[in-house]
């Protein structure tokens, strides 16, 4: 599974957990997987989640999150706090 973390670009995507819109510039996390059409590597689709909903239901490490290094320092720290709630040694 491929995970990506970024700031919402447009504010049009909806959270796969709650169904609400993910506001522009807010932190979101996506699970990428094959769309079912064509070549695997060329046709990935992304299910987006509000960051807090994602961490309530999934456990990953910072190394699993593409784009983690592009987050602000404050958001990186917030992500680590959330990960430590689900994995005792997350990000280490």
C-alpha atoms as one frame of an Amber mdcrd trajectory, in Angstrom:
protein
   0.000   0.000   0.000   1.211   3.481  -0.822   0.380   6.340   1.530   0.767
  10.027   0.775   0.476  13.005   3.101   0.014  16.540   1.833  -1.939  19.744
   2.126  -5.255  19.638   0.264  -4.851  21.348  -3.082  -8.391  22.384  -3.937
 -10.845  21.623  -1.164 -12.935  19.350  -3.412 -11.867  15.914  -2.147 -14.033
  14.186   0.427 -12.839  12.146   3.367 -13.324   8.429   2.739 -14.168   7.956
   6.428 -16.693  10.718   7.200 -17.676  11.948   3.730 -17.063  15.627   4.534
 -14.998  17.859   2.256 -11.316  18.165   3.138 -10.736  21.908   3.254  -8.124
  23.502   0.992  -4.658  23.668   2.606  -5.621  21.276   5.430  -3.539  18.194
   6.086  -4.825  15.067   4.357  -3.579  11.521   3.968  -4.274   9.276   1.034
  -4.139   5.549   0.437  -3.117   4.843  -3.157  -4.058   1.645  -4.880  -4.634
   0.329  -8.403  -7.739   1.761 -10.015  -8.526  -1.499 -11.757  -7.962  -0.034
 -15.202  -4.820  -0.636 -17.238  -1.229  -0.749 -16.052  -0.793  -0.843 -12.238
   1.895   1.827 -11.990   0.164   4.264 -14.335  -3.374   4.029 -12.959  -3.429
   4.575  -9.228  -6.370   6.104  -7.454  -6.292   7.764  -4.044  -8.755   7.566
  -1.158  -8.288  10.734   0.898  -8.832  11.068   4.632  -8.807  13.927   7.097
  -5.498  13.397   8.901  -7.167  12.861  12.276  -9.569  10.252  10.846  -6.706
   8.413   9.187  -4.740   8.142  12.430  -7.842   6.987  14.298  -8.104   3.941
  12.027  -4.704   3.137  10.470  -1.186   2.540  11.766   1.797   3.521   9.621
   5.315   4.869  10.115   6.645   8.206   8.912   8.737   6.301   6.379   5.467
   4.983   4.879   4.139   8.513   4.256   5.274   9.978   0.944   5.517  13.735
   1.362   6.172  13.716   5.116   9.438  15.618   4.617   7.551  18.390   2.790
   5.319  19.196   5.773   5.948  22.112   8.081   7.934  21.294  11.196   4.819
  21.802  13.335   2.802  19.364  11.209   5.623  16.809  11.294   5.559  16.970
  15.086   1.768  16.617  15.122   2.010  13.549  12.870   4.587  11.980  15.206
   2.308  12.523  18.194  -0.569  10.843  16.334   1.618   7.934  15.238   2.910
   7.360  18.746  -0.671   6.834  19.859  -0.993   3.894  17.465   2.601   2.600
  17.325   4.861   2.816  20.364   7.981   3.489  18.278   6.521   5.259  15.231
   8.923   7.390  13.279  11.966   5.859  14.921
